[in-house]
Amino acid sequence: QYSFKEVFGTLVVQKELFDVVAKPLVEDLIRGKNGLLFTYGVTGSGKTHTMTGSPGDGGLLPRCLDMIFNSIGPFQAKRFVFKLDDKNGVDVQCEVDALLERQKRDAMPVPKTPSGKRQIDPEFADMINVQDHCKVEEVDEDNVYSVFVSYIEIYNNYIYDLLEEAPFDPIKPKWNNCNTPVRNGDFIPPQSKILREDQNHNMYVTGCTEVEVKSTEEAFEVFWRGQKKRRIANTQLNRESSRSHSVFIIKLAQAPLDADGDNVLQEKEQITLSQLSLVDLAGSERTNRTKAEGNRLREAGNINQSLMTLRTCIEVLRENQMYGTNKMVPYRDSKLTHLFKNYFDGEGKVRMIVCVNPKAEDYEESLQVMRFAEMTQEVEVARPVDRPLCGLTPGRRFRNQAFREELSRKLEMRGGPINGETEEQSVSEMFLQNFPPLPSCELLDVNDDQTLPKLIEVLEKRHKLRQMLSEEFAKNVLAFKTMLQEFDSSVVSKENYIQGKLSEKEKTIAGQKMELERLEKKIKTLEYKIEILEKTATIYEEDKRNLQQELESKSQKLQRQASDKRRLEARLQGMVTETTMKWEKECERRVAAKQLEMQNKLWVKDEKLKQLKAIVTEPKNEKPERPSRERDREKPVQRSVSPSPVPNAPPVRLRHRRSRSAGERWVDHKPPSNLPTETVMQPHVPHAITVAAASEKALAKCDKYMLTHQELASDGEIETKLIKGDVFKTRGGGQAVQFTEIETLKQESPTGRKRRSSPSDPDPPEDAADSEWTDVETRCSVAVEMRAGSALGPGYQHHAQPK
């Protein structure tokens, strides 16, 4: 889908198209502004038909010409009053020079320009027979106008003048039946024209024939003469396909009348030259569809190249305007774009008519045409400024005509001359009728006394009549002088009245100017106040934004501080709770250790007292049997909170170490590298989770942790360490272990002398008397040793020092 400013259907008439598209351009032309009209499309879509029309229905070009001459018809200047120079300018000639030019033109055997009185060519008579009589409203009636037309074509990127008069040579044919030049050695092709730039930076074709025309018929005859020279050829798509771009240029020169409203003002600065260019572009299609070869293929390539340059120029203009870039527009890549560079730079209004053929074969080319035409609507062309005013009083032409009519009417009323020769004839006849006829003056006899008196009488009558006529003439002269004086006085009074009115109007205008100045000053003051208020509002808004940002930052900072405070309070609460629990456990552990220590001390004292008591009470001649250390080690005494020795205690089974807090869950971490020691003291924790490697899943289920670590001691024995700790939950949802104590288990061989003791032998030998427990010191030297703070009860390592 494509969007355009106006879309015309297949049944649109030429007048409707002209009213919408071309009529505004003609109005601008008469008001001194330039215009450019393109017809663009695929071959066979109707571009030439739209521009030229058909018999009985003229196209845009004859309708433009008809509207121009309908508008300026009564105000046209005589031929050669305006004269174009070779530098795209125009001069004004006086009436005498223009008359000499016209006489020189009439003396030529073949007139260079067609005459409007000649018979119209029936070939195009129906095309220019426009019955609409369309005209421009508000034409400046104090100007005189002249129309000049020229017709060029751009073929293979060369410019040719279609109105150039080439001498006809019947021997050397200039064109073949395809209306293209014959390629032989004797033929000299027409000379191409070059483009130049005038002093106003407008492009024009040097040496182009420009013909002054005075009517629609005359102008269209010039166009038709050039149209027959256009290069057309028979291609696969069109029987008469245009092989070139044709440009019909209508120039309108206008200049104001002088102050009397009689002759053209002889000032070149006051001349306005505007032009309307009607362009019929060649068809844009792919060359492989035309089945063209040779010259036709080269022509099609040049046509497509020039149209591609036109597209590129429009795209660069659009890009510069939309994105603010300053890319150079490649006007010089093609003669077509170079010629109309000024229009795209802002020297006039540009209109484009896109012709679309609904043939299925033209689908892709039509899409390209419409895509390009839609894009051109986004290009804005600046409008030129209006031409300056000449400064003369308007209505001069009609005042001059009214004065002449009034003067002739007055003369007619006074009996003065009315019409040249007729008036002179009537005056002479009147005089001849008033004078009496002269009698015969022949004197046949000397004594004739009648002829002379009659002659004298007639002469006296004529003399009296002459005096009467002289007096009448003097009276008429006096009356005419009186009338002139009255007319002068009335003119003076009217001038005084007009001057008074003008002074009043000037005073009114001065007052209005003062009021305007006052209002402008007031507007400036209010604008200044508005600007100050806007600046103040901007400052306040900026302050408001800053304060809001500061408030938001402060609130965020307070929220962060509050969250930090809450986090710190929770952390401190956790630390307090943790420290409290730790110290409670430590106090419990120390109290329990102290109780065990005191109990052990009490047990030792009781044991010593019992032994002393037994020694004191037993008979002296009997020596007690000394137990051996092996028997003591094999039969340890069962201990309790209040220890009391039991002489005949049963054999004690192997003990397993238990945790101090047997009711809590433990993680028993035993690496796979540990070796079994097979000693009596083996760590054993009931209801524990035994793992080979610490895992978060196991730690989450327990609140205690024990690691069994083995290493080689200095004496070569294996030393086992039990590393214990508490499990805590961290803030991140994980588990942390805080180690609290380390227990060391070590296997040692006993040292000292070997004691022989055997409770099973009823009769010990005599040589064993030295090793028996014979005195109190030997018995008391056995001490029970334990480590303070141990949670495992009394120690099992006995050390006896020999006396």
C-alpha positions in Angstrom: 0.0 0.0 0.0 1.2 3.5 -0.9 -0.1 6.9 0.2 -0.3 9.9 -2.1 -1.7 13.4 -1.8 -4.3 12.8 -4.6 -5.3 9.7 -6.5 -7.3 9.8 -9.8 -9.2 6.9 -11.2 -9.2 5.5 -14.7 -12.2 7.5 -15.7 -10.8 10.9 -14.6 -11.2 13.7 -17.2 -8.4 16.1 -18.2 -10.1 19.1 -16.7 -10.3 17.6 -13.2 -6.6 16.6 -13.3 -5.7 20.1 -14.6 -7.7 21.9 -11.8 -6.0 19.9 -9.1 -2.4 19.7 -10.4 -1.5 22.3 -12.9 -3.8 25.3 -12.2 -1.9 26.3 -9.0 1.3 26.3 -11.0 -0.2 28.6 -13.7 -1.4 31.0 -10.9 2.1 31.0 -9.4 3.6 31.7 -12.9 1.5 34.8 -13.4 2.4 36.0 -9.9 6.1 35.7 -10.7 7.0 32.3 -9.3 8.5 29.3 -11.0 6.9 25.8 -11.4 8.0 22.3 -12.5 5.6 19.5 -13.5 6.8 15.9 -14.1 4.9 13.0 -15.6 6.6 9.8 -14.4 5.9 6.1 -15.0 6.5 2.9 -16.9 6.4 2.9 -20.7 2.8 2.8 -22.0 1.3 4.1 -18.7 0.0 7.4 -20.3 2.6 10.1 -19.6 2.5 11.7 -23.0 -1.3 11.4 -23.2 -1.6 13.2 -19.8 0.7 16.0 -20.9 -0.5 16.5 -24.5 -4.0 15.1 -24.6 -6.0 13.6 -27.5 -8.2 15.2 -30.2 -11.3 16.6 -28.6 -9.8 16.5 -25.1 -6.6 18.6 -24.6 -4.1 17.6 -21.9 -2.3 19.7 -19.3 0.0 21.6 -21.7 -2.8 23.2 -24.0 -4.9 23.9 -20.9 -2.0 25.7 -19.2 -1.4 27.8 -22.4 -5.1 28.6 -22.7 -5.3 29.7 -19.0 -2.2 31.9 -19.4 -3.6 33.8 -22.5 -7.1 34.0 -21.0 -5.6 35.8 -18.0 -3.1 38.2 -19.7 -4.9 38.7 -23.0 -5.9 42.3 -22.6 -2.5 43.2 -21.0 -0.1 41.7 -23.5 2.8 43.9 -24.8 3.4 44.3 -28.5 6.0 42.1 -30.1 9.7 42.7 -29.3 8.9 45.1 -26.4 10.5 42.4 -24.3 13.7 40.9 -25.7 15.4 37.9 -24.2 19.2 37.9 -24.0 21.6 35.0 -24.3 22.2 34.9 -20.5 18.8 33.9 -19.3 17.7 37.5 -18.8 15.2 39.9 -20.4 15.4 43.5 -21.5 12.7 46.1 -22.2 12.9 48.1 -25.5 11.2 51.4 -26.3 8.3 51.5 -28.8 10.6 52.8 -31.6 13.1 49.8 -31.3 10.2 47.4 -31.0 8.6 48.9 -34.2 11.9 48.5 -36.1 12.2 44.9 -35.0 8.6 44.2 -36.2 9.3 45.8 -39.6 12.5 43.7 -39.9 10.5 40.6 -39.1 7.8 41.4 -41.6 10.4 42.0 -44.3 11.7 38.4 -43.9 10.5 36.0 -46.7 9.6 33.2 -44.2 8.4 34.4 -40.8 10.2 32.9 -37.9 7.2 32.8 -35.7 3.7 31.7 -36.7 1.1 34.3 -37.1 -2.2 34.2 -35.1 -4.2 35.2 -38.2 -3.2 32.1 -40.2 -5.3 29.0 -40.5 -4.9 26.6 -37.5 -3.4 23.2 -38.4 -6.3 20.7 -38.3 -3.9 18.1 -36.9 -4.0 19.6 -33.4 -7.0 22.0 -33.7 -9.2 19.8 -31.6 -6.6 19.6 -28.8 -6.5 23.4 -28.2 -10.2 24.0 -28.6 -10.8 24.4 -24.9 -14.2 25.8 -24.0 -13.5 26.2 -20.3 -12.1 29.8 -20.5 -10.3 29.3 -17.2 -8.4 32.3 -16.1 -6.4 33.6 -13.1 -8.2 36.0 -10.7 -6.6 39.2 -9.6 -4.1 39.7 -12.4 -2.0 42.8 -12.0 -3.6 45.1 -14.6 -0.9 47.7 -14.4 1.7 45.3 -15.9 2.3 44.2 -19.4 3.1 40.6 -20.3 4.9 38.6 -22.9 5.1 34.8 -23.3 8.1 33.0 -24.6 8.2 29.2 -25.3 11.1 26.8 -25.9 11.2 23.1 -26.4 14.2 20.8 -25.7 14.8 17.1 -25.3 17.4 15.2 -23.3 18.5 12.2 -25.4 21.4 9.9 -24.3 22.3 12.5 -21.7 22.7 15.2 -24.4 20.5 18.3 -24.8 19.0 19.1 -28.2 16.9 22.1 -29.3 13.7 20.8 -31.0 12.8 24.3 -32.4 16.2 24.8 -34.1 15.8 25.5 -37.8 18.2 23.2 -39.6 18.6 23.7 -43.4 16.9 20.9 -45.3 19.1 18.9 -47.6 17.0 16.5 -49.8 20.1 14.5 -50.9 21.2 13.5 -47.4 18.3 12.2 -45.4 18.3 13.5 -41.8 16.0 10.9 -40.2 14.9 7.4 -41.0 11.4 6.0 -40.6 11.9 5.4 -36.9 12.5 9.1 -36.5 16.1 8.6 -35.4 19.3 9.8 -37.1 20.8 7.7 -39.8 24.2 6.4 -38.8 26.3 7.0 -41.9 29.5 8.8 -42.6 28.0 11.8 -44.3 25.4 12.6 -41.7 26.2 15.3 -39.1 24.0 14.9 -36.0 22.4 18.0 -34.6 24.6 20.0 -32.3 23.9 19.4 -28.6 23.5 22.3 -26.3 25.3 22.9 -23.0 24.0 24.0 -19.6 25.2 27.2 -18.0 24.5 29.1 -14.8 23.4 32.7 -14.9 24.2 35.5 -12.4 21.3 34.4 -10.2 22.6 30.8 -10.0 19.8 29.5 -12.2 20.5 26.8 -14.8 19.6 27.4 -18.5 20.3 26.0 -21.9 22.7 28.1 -23.9 21.7 29.0 -27.4 18.2 27.5 -27.1 15.5 28.9 -29.5 12.9 30.9 -27.5 9.8 32.1 -29.5 7.5 34.9 -28.5 3.9 33.9 -28.8 0.7 35.9 -28.5 -2.0 33.2 -28.5 -2.7 29.6 -27.5 -2.9 28.5 -31.1 0.5 30.1 -31.9 2.2 28.5 -28.8 0.8 25.0 -29.4 1.8 25.2 -33.1 5.4 25.8 -31.9 5.0 22.9 -29.5 3.6 20.6 -32.3 6.5 21.6 -34.6 9.0 20.5 -32.0 7.0 17.4 -31.1 7.4 16.0 -34.6 11.2 16.0 -34.1 11.2 14.0 -30.9 13.0 10.7 -30.9 10.5 7.9 -30.7 10.9 4.2 -31.6 9.0 1.0 -31.9 9.8 -1.2 -28.8 8.2 -4.4 -27.5 6.2 -2.3 -25.0 5.0 0.7 -27.0 4.7 1.3 -30.8 5.7 5.0 -30.3 7.9 4.8 -27.2 9.6 8.1 -26.2 13.3 7.6 -26.2 14.1 11.0 -24.6 12.9 13.3 -21.9 11.1 16.3 -23.4 11.0 19.7 -21.6 8.5 22.4 -22.7 9.4 25.7 -21.0 7.0 28.6 -20.8 8.6 31.9 -19.8 6.5 34.8 -18.7 8.1 38.3 -18.7 6.2 41.1 -17.0 7.0 44.7 -16.2 4.9 47.6 -14.8 3.7 50.6 -16.8 5.1 54.0 -16.1 3.3 56.6 -13.9 1.2 57.8 -16.8 0.0 54.3 -17.5 0.9 54.6 -21.2 4.3 53.0 -21.8 6.3 50.2 -20.2 8.7 51.3 -17.5 12.2 51.3 -18.8 13.9 49.8 -15.7 15.4 46.3 -15.9 15.2 45.8 -12.1 11.4 46.0 -12.3 11.2 43.1 -14.8 10.0 39.8 -13.5 10.8 36.6 -15.4 9.1 33.4 -14.3 8.9 30.1 -16.0 6.8 26.9 -16.0 8.6 23.7 -17.1 6.4 20.8 -18.3 8.5 17.6 -18.4 7.4 14.4 -20.1 9.9 11.8 -18.9 10.9 8.7 -20.9 9.6 5.3 -19.7 11.3 3.6 -16.8 11.4 -0.2 -17.3 13.9 -3.0 -17.4 15.8 -3.3 -20.6 15.3 -7.1 -20.9 11.5 -6.6 -21.2 11.8 -4.2 -24.1 13.7 -6.8 -26.2 15.9 -4.0 -27.2 19.2 -4.3 -29.0 21.9 -2.0 -30.2 20.9 1.7 -30.2 17.6 0.9 -28.4 19.5 -0.9 -25.6 21.9 2.0 -25.2 19.0 4.5 -25.1 17.2 2.5 -22.5 20.3 2.3 -20.4 20.7 6.1 -20.5 17.1 6.6 -19.7 17.3 4.4 -16.6 20.6 6.0 -15.6 19.1 9.5 -15.6 16.0 8.4 -13.7 18.2 6.6 -11.2 20.1 9.9 -10.7 16.8 11.7 -10.1 15.9 9.1 -7.5 19.3 9.4 -5.8 19.0 13.3 -5.7 15.5 13.0 -4.1 16.7 10.4 -1.5 19.8 12.5 -0.5 17.6 15.6 -0.2 15.2 13.7 2.0 18.0 12.3 4.1 19.5 15.7 4.6 16.2 17.2 5.7 15.2 14.3 8.0 18.5 13.6 9.8 20.2 17.0 9.5 23.1 15.8 7.4 24.9 17.8 4.8 25.5 15.3 2.0 26.2 16.6 -1.4 23.3 16.1 -3.8 24.6 14.6 -7.1 22.8 17.0 -9.5 25.7 16.9 -12.0 25.5 13.2 -12.6 22.7 13.7 -15.1 21.6 16.6 -17.4 18.0 16.1 -16.3 18.7 16.8 -12.6 21.3 19.4 -13.4 18.8 21.4 -15.4 16.3 21.5 -12.6 18.7 21.9 -9.7 17.2 25.3 -8.8 13.7 23.9 -8.3 15.0 21.4 -5.7 17.0 24.1 -4.0 13.9 26.2 -3.4 13.3 28.3 -6.6 9.8 27.1 -7.2 7.0 24.6 -6.7 7.5 21.0 -7.9 4.6 18.6 -8.8 4.8 15.0 -10.0 2.1 13.0 -11.8 2.7 9.3 -11.4 1.1 7.3 -14.2 0.4 3.6 -13.4 -0.6 0.9 -15.9 -2.5 -2.0 -14.3 -0.9 -4.5 -16.6 0.3 -7.6 -14.8 3.7 -7.5 -16.6 4.3 -4.0 -15.3 3.7 -5.1 -11.6 7.3 -4.9 -10.3 8.2 -1.7 -12.2 5.0 0.0 -11.0 5.9 -0.9 -7.4 9.3 0.7 -7.9 7.7 3.8 -9.4 5.1 4.2 -6.6 7.7 3.6 -3.9 9.9 6.3 -5.3 6.9 8.7 -5.8 5.7 8.1 -2.2 9.2 8.9 -0.9 9.4 12.2 -2.9 6.4 13.6 -0.9 8.6 13.7 2.2 11.0 16.2 0.6 10.2 19.8 1.5 11.2 22.6 -1.0 11.5 26.1 0.4 9.3 28.7 -1.3 10.8 31.8 -2.9 10.1 35.2 -1.5 7.6 37.4 -3.3 8.9 39.9 -5.8 9.3 43.6 -4.5 6.6 46.1 -5.3 7.4 48.8 -8.0 6.1 51.6 -5.8 3.8 53.2 -8.4 0.1 54.0 -7.9 -2.1 51.0 -8.9 -4.9 51.5 -11.5 -2.7 53.6 -13.9 -3.8 51.7 -17.0 -7.5 52.2 -16.6 -7.1 55.9 -15.5 -5.2 56.6 -18.7 -7.9 54.9 -20.8 -10.7 56.8 -18.9 -8.8 60.1 -19.5 -8.6 59.5 -23.3 -12.2 58.5 -23.5 -13.3 61.6 -21.5 -11.1 63.9 -23.7 -12.6 62.5 -26.9 -16.1 62.9 -25.5 -15.5 66.5 -24.5 -14.1 67.3 -28.0 -17.1 65.7 -29.6 -19.4 67.8 -27.4 -17.6 71.0 -28.3 -17.7 70.2 -32.0 -14.1 69.4 -32.2 -12.5 66.7 -34.3 -13.7 63.3 -33.7 -12.2 60.9 -36.2 -9.1 62.0 -38.1 -9.9 62.5 -41.8 -13.7 62.7 -41.5 -13.4 65.5 -39.0 -11.0 67.4 -41.2 -13.3 67.0 -44.2 -16.3 68.3 -42.3 -14.5 71.5 -41.2 -13.3 72.3 -44.7 -16.7 71.7 -46.2 -18.2 74.0 -43.5 -15.8 76.8 -44.3 -16.5 76.4 -48.1 -20.2 76.5 -47.5 -20.0 79.6 -45.3 -18.0 81.6 -47.9 -20.0 83.0 -50.9 -18.8 81.9 -54.3 -16.5 84.3 -56.2 -18.1 85.8 -59.4 -16.4 85.8 -62.7 -13.3 88.0 -62.7 -12.8 88.4 -66.4 -12.7 92.0 -67.7 -13.9 91.9 -71.3 -14.4 95.6 -71.7 -12.6 98.6 -70.4 -15.8 100.3 -69.6 -17.1 97.3 -67.6 -18.1 98.8 -64.2 -20.1 95.8 -62.8 -17.5 93.1 -62.5 -15.2 94.9 -60.1 -18.0 96.2 -57.8 -19.4 92.7 -57.6 -16.0 91.3 -56.8 -15.4 94.0 -54.2 -18.8 93.2 -52.6 -18.1 89.5 -52.5 -14.7 90.1 -50.9 -16.2 92.5 -48.4 -18.8 89.8 -47.4 -16.0 87.2 -47.1 -14.0 89.7 -45.0 -17.0 90.2 -42.7 -17.5 86.5 -42.5 -13.9 85.9 -41.7 -14.1 88.5 -38.9 -17.2 86.8 -37.6 -15.4 83.5 -37.7 -12.4 85.0 -36.0 -14.6 86.5 -33.2 -16.3 83.1 -32.8 -13.0 81.4 -32.7 -11.8 83.8 -30.1 -15.0 83.3 -28.1 -14.5 79.5 -28.3 -10.9 79.8 -27.3 -11.9 82.0 -24.4 -14.7 79.5 -23.4 -12.2 76.6 -23.7 -9.7 78.5 -21.6 -12.4 79.2 -19.0 -13.4 75.5 -19.1 -9.8 74.5 -18.7 -9.4 76.8 -15.7 -12.6 75.4 -14.2 -11.3 71.9 -14.8 -8.0 72.9 -13.3 -9.7 74.4 -10.3 -11.8 71.4 -9.9 -8.8 69.2 -10.2 -7.0 71.3 -7.6 -9.9 71.2 -5.3 -10.1 67.4 -5.8 -6.4 67.2 -5.2 -6.7 69.3 -2.0 -9.6 67.1 -0.9 -7.6 64.0 -1.7 -4.6 65.4 0.1 -6.8 66.2 3.2 -8.1 62.6 3.0 -4.6 61.3 2.6 -3.4 63.4 5.6 -6.2 62.0 7.7 -5.4 58.5 6.5 -1.8 59.1 7.3 -2.7 60.4 10.7 -4.8 57.3 11.2 -2.0 55.1 10.0 0.5 57.0 12.3 -1.9 56.4 15.2 -2.3 52.8 14.3 1.5 52.5 14.0 1.9 54.0 17.4 -0.7 51.6 18.7 1.1 48.8 17.0 4.4 49.9 18.5 2.8 50.1 21.9 1.3 46.7 21.6 4.6 45.3 20.3 6.4 46.8 23.3 3.7 45.3 25.5 4.1 42.0 23.8 7.9 42.1 24.3 7.4 43.0 28.0 5.0 40.1 28.4 7.3 37.8 26.5 10.1 38.9 28.8 8.0 38.3 31.8 6.9 34.9 30.5 10.6 34.1 29.8 11.5 35.1 33.4 8.6 33.1 34.8 9.6 30.1 32.7 13.2 30.4 33.9 11.9 30.7 37.5 9.6 27.7 37.0 12.5 25.8 35.6 14.7 26.7 38.6 11.9 25.7 41.0 11.3 22.4 39.1 15.1 21.7 39.2 15.1 22.4 43.0 12.0 20.3 43.4 13.7 17.4 41.5 16.9 17.9 43.5 15.0 17.9 46.8 13.0 14.8 45.7 16.2 13.0 44.8 17.8 14.1 48.1 14.6 12.9 50.0 14.7 9.6 48.2 18.4 9.2 48.9 17.9 10.1 52.6 14.9 7.7 52.9 16.9 4.9 51.2 19.8 5.7 53.6 17.5 5.5 56.6 16.0 2.3 55.3 19.5 0.9 54.9 20.5 2.1 58.4 17.3 0.5 59.9 17.9 -2.8 58.1 21.6 -2.7 59.3 20.4 -1.9 62.8 18.0 -4.8 62.8 20.6 -7.1 61.3 23.1 -5.9 63.9 20.6 -6.4 66.7 19.8 -9.9 65.5 23.5 -10.7 65.2 24.2 -9.3 68.7 21.3 -11.3 70.1 22.6 -14.4 68.5 26.1 -13.7 69.8 24.7 -13.1 73.3 22.7 -16.3 73.2 25.6 -18.2 71.8 28.0 -16.8 74.5 25.5 -17.5 77.2 25.1 -21.1 76.1 28.8 -21.5 75.8 29.5 -20.2 79.2 26.7 -22.2 80.8 28.2 -25.3 79.3 31.6 -24.3 80.3 30.4 -23.7 83.9 28.6 -27.0 84.0 31.7 -28.7 82.7 33.9 -27.1 85.2 31.5 -27.8 88.1 31.3 -31.5 87.0 35.1 -31.6 86.7 35.5 -30.1 90.2 33.0 -32.5 91.6 34.8 -35.5 90.1 38.1 -34.1 91.4 36.8 -33.7 94.9 35.2 -37.2 94.8 38.5 -38.7 93.6 40.4 -36.9 96.4 37.9 -38.2 98.9 38.2 -41.7 97.5 41.9 -41.6 97.7 41.8 -40.4 101.3 39.3 -43.1 102.2 41.4 -45.7 100.5 44.5 -44.6 102.4 42.6 -44.6 105.6 41.3 -48.1 105.0 44.7 -49.4 104.2 46.2 -47.7 107.2 43.4 -49.2 109.3 44.0 -52.6 107.9 47.7 -52.4 108.5 47.2 -51.2 112.0 44.7 -53.9 112.9 46.3 -56.9 111.2 48.9 -59.1 113.2 52.5 -58.2 112.7 53.8 -61.7 112.2 51.7 -62.2 109.1 52.8 -60.4 106.0 50.0 -59.6 103.5 50.3 -61.0 100.1 51.3 -58.3 97.6 49.1 -58.1 94.6 50.8 -57.8 91.3 50.2 -55.0 88.9 48.9 -57.4 86.3 46.2 -58.6 88.7 45.3 -55.1 89.5 45.1 -54.1 85.9 43.0 -57.2 85.1 40.7 -56.6 88.1 40.0 -52.9 88.5 37.7 -51.8 91.2 34.2 -50.6 90.2 33.9 -46.9 91.0 30.9 -44.8 91.7 30.1 -41.3 92.9 30.8 -42.3 96.4 33.5 -44.9 95.9 33.8 -47.8 98.2 36.2 -50.6 97.6 34.7 -54.0 97.0 37.2 -56.8 97.7 35.6 -59.5 95.7 34.4 -57.5 92.6 33.4 -59.4 89.3 35.6 -59.1 86.3 35.0 -55.8 84.4 34.1 -55.9 80.7 35.7 -53.7 78.1 34.4 -50.1 78.3 33.4 -47.8 75.4 33.8 -44.1 75.7 30.7 -42.1 75.6 30.0 -38.4 74.9 29.4 -36.1 77.8 26.0 -35.2 76.2 24.7 -38.6 75.3 21.2 -37.3 74.6 22.3 -35.1 71.7 22.8 -36.2 68.1 26.4 -36.4 66.9 28.2 -36.5 63.6 31.0 -39.1 63.9 33.5 -38.2 61.2 35.9 -41.1 60.7 38.1 -40.7 57.6 38.7 -43.9 55.7 42.5 -43.7 56.3 42.1 -44.4 60.1 43.6 -47.7 61.4 42.0 -49.8 64.1 44.1 -49.7 67.3 42.3 -52.6 69.2 42.9 -51.0 72.5 40.7 -50.9 75.5 39.8 -47.2 75.1 37.7 -47.0 72.0 35.5 -43.9 71.4 31.9 -44.9 71.0 28.9 -42.5 70.6 25.4 -44.0 70.5 22.7 -42.7 68.0 25.5 -41.0 65.9 25.6 -40.5 62.2 28.9 -42.0 61.0 30.3 -40.4 57.9 33.6 -40.7 56.0 33.5 -37.0 54.8 31.6 -34.1 56.4 28.4 -33.1 54.5 25.9 -30.3 55.0 23.0 -32.8 55.0 24.5 -34.7 58.0 25.4 -31.5 59.9 21.8 -30.2 59.4 20.4 -33.1 61.4 22.9 -32.9 64.4 24.1 -30.4 66.9 27.5 -32.0 67.8 30.5 -32.9 65.7 33.5 -35.2 66.4 36.4 -35.8 64.1 38.7 -38.9 64.7 42.3 -37.9 63.7 45.3 -40.2 63.8 48.9 -39.3 63.5 52.3 -40.9 64.4 53.8 -39.8 67.7 57.5 -39.2 68.4 57.9 -42.7 70.0 56.5 -44.5 67.0 53.1 -45.2 68.5 49.8 -44.2 66.9 48.2 -41.2 68.6 44.5 -40.7 68.2 42.8 -37.3 68.7 39.1 -36.7 69.1 38.3 -33.1 68.0 34.8 -32.1 69.2 32.7 -29.1 68.4 29.2 -27.5 68.4 27.2 -27.2 65.2 25.5 -23.8 64.5 23.1 -22.7 61.8 24.4 -19.7 59.8 22.4 -16.8 58.4 22.8 -18.0 54.9 21.0 -21.3 55.7 24.3 -23.3 56.0 26.0 -25.0 59.0 29.1 -23.9 60.9 31.2 -25.9 63.5 32.8 -24.2 66.5 35.5 -26.5 68.0 35.4 -26.7 71.8 38.0 -29.4 72.9 40.5 -32.0 71.8 41.0 -35.4 73.5 44.2 -37.4 73.0 44.2 -41.2 73.2 47.7 -42.8 73.2 48.9 -46.3 73.6 52.0 -46.7 75.7 54.1 -49.6 77.0 54.5 -49.7 80.9 58.0 -48.9 82.3 59.8 -49.8 85.6 60.6 -53.1 87.2 58.5 -56.2 86.6 56.4 -57.2 89.6 55.4 -60.8 90.1 52.0 -61.3 91.6 49.7 -64.1 91.0 46.5 -64.4 93.1 46.0 -67.9 91.9 49.2 -69.3 93.5 48.4 -70.3 97.0 52.1 -70.8 98.0 54.4 -68.2 96.5 58.1 -69.0 96.3 60.6 -67.5 98.8 62.6 -65.6 96.3 59.5 -63.5 95.6 59.5 -62.0 99.0 61.2 -58.8 97.8 58.4 -58.1 95.4 55.5 -58.5 97.9 53.7 -55.5 99.4 55.3 -55.7 102.8 54.9 -52.2 104.1 52.6 -49.2 104.0 54.9 -47.0 102.0 55.0 -49.5 99.2 51.2 -49.7 99.1 50.8 -45.9 99.5 53.1 -45.2 96.7 50.4 -46.5 94.3 48.6 -43.4 93.1 45.6 -43.0 90.9 46.2 -40.2 88.3 43.5 -38.4 86.3 43.4 -35.3 84.1 41.4 -32.4 85.5 38.4 -31.5 83.5 38.0 -34.9 81.9 34.5 -36.1 81.4 35.5 -39.8 81.4 35.8 -40.3 85.1 39.0 -41.5 86.9 42.0 -42.3 84.9 43.2 -45.8 84.2 46.9 -45.2 83.9 48.6 -46.3 87.1 52.2 -45.5 87.8 54.1 -47.1 90.7 57.5 -45.8 91.6 59.7 -48.3 93.4 60.9 -47.3 96.8 
